[in-house]
Amino acid sequence: MSNKDNYLVIDLEMTCEETTPKGYVPEIIQIGIVELNAQGSLVSEKMLFVKPTINQVSAFCTKLTGVTPKQVKSASPLVMVMNTLVKYGIKNKKLVFWGVDNLQFQNECELKGIDVPISTSIINLSLVHSALMGTNQKIKLNDALKQWGITPEGKAHDALVDAKNTAKLFTKLIGVANNINKQQSE
């Protein structure tokens, strides 16, 4: 099996304000990536900071995410980070997000004139969770973890922590889906 069969579980943290001004455009400031093989076993994990070019990291954002202005000051801008992500396989592996972070990639890349080098094989795990639970209700990642008997680890809104927690849930839901498929084929 090639590593194209692997999954990249990705979480993003963006600039934010306590009260969002009209026309505010959030920018990616932290990316957490957990790579899983086709069986759901950990291959690697990575965390990247991204230097915002439009907004500053506010005190509110630091309180929420833990990301400081100092951390992103020396980081690379998104165009350079996307090149790193291409080397990591973001173009050809299956991507897993909790929610619609993939749209943040697309929107921000388009805004900044960057080719959008992400795979079209995207799994929105929050939709998978909702389908398995038989609901259309949006739910926070930590609440979904608890529903499946998984204890959330670390501080929410840290991209790598959230990517790790999403990967745990993804692995659990793959098992659930495989069991459902197995029962239906018997």
Secondary structure as UniProt FT lines:
FT   HELIX           3..5
FT   STRAND          7..14
FT   TURN            22..23
FT   STRAND          28..36
FT   TURN            38..39
FT   STRAND          42..51
FT   HELIX           59..65
FT   HELIX           69..73
FT   STRAND          76..77
FT   HELIX           78..88
FT   TURN            89..92
FT   STRAND          94..97
FT   HELIX           101..111
FT   TURN            112..113
FT   STRAND          122..124
FT   HELIX           125..133
FT   HELIX           141..147
FT   TURN            148..149
FT   TURN            156..157
FT   HELIX           159..185
//
